[in-house]
Amino acid sequence: GILPQLPRLAHAWLGRDHEGDLLRLRAEMEARERREQRRFWLLAVLLALVLLTQALPWALLLQE
């Protein structure tokens, strides 16, 4: 079974160089955050444009 091997596996895993793993993980997380931030701004701009196009005719009507 795997249970008797767990301590050996854990030791092998902990003995590895995790610096690279952590850096890569952090880089991936930061990239994902940037992507989500960009998507958020894109949605905000689209929403603003839609609201603007909806409000524009009313504004023009009210001005006359």
N, C-alpha and C positions, 0 to 999 in steps of 0.2 A: 504493500500500500504506500500511499504518499506520506502518511503521518510520521513514520519513522524518519523520513528523509527531510521533514520540515526544518529541523535545526540546521542541517547541512545546507539546505537551499537558502535559508535565511542568511546564514553566514556567508555563503558565496555571493548573495545579492548585496549584503551590506559591505562586503569586501571590495565590491566593484567601485569604479570611479563614478560617483554620481554628480560631480560638478557639471559635466557636459549635459547629463540628462536634465538637471534642474534648469540650466541655462536655456536649453532647447524648449522645455516646457514653458518657461516664463516668456520666451520669445513668441511661442505659439499663442499664449493667452493674450499677450499685448497686441498681436496681430488681429486676433479675433475681436478684441475690444475696439480697435481702430475701425475694423469693418463694420461693427454694429453701430459705432458712433456715426460713421459716414452714412449708413442706411437711415439712421435717425434724422440726420440733417436733411437727407434727400426727401424723406417723408414730410418733414416740416416745411420745406420749400414748396413741395407739391401741394400740400394743404393750403399754404398761403396763396399760391397761384390760383387754386380753385376758388378760395374765398374771394380773392380779388376779382376774378372773372364773374363771380356771382354778384358781387356788390357793385361792380362798375355800371351795369345798366340801370340799377336803382339810383345810383348817384347821379347819372346823367339825366334820368327822368325827373329827379327832385330839383335839379338845377334849373330846368326850364320853367 
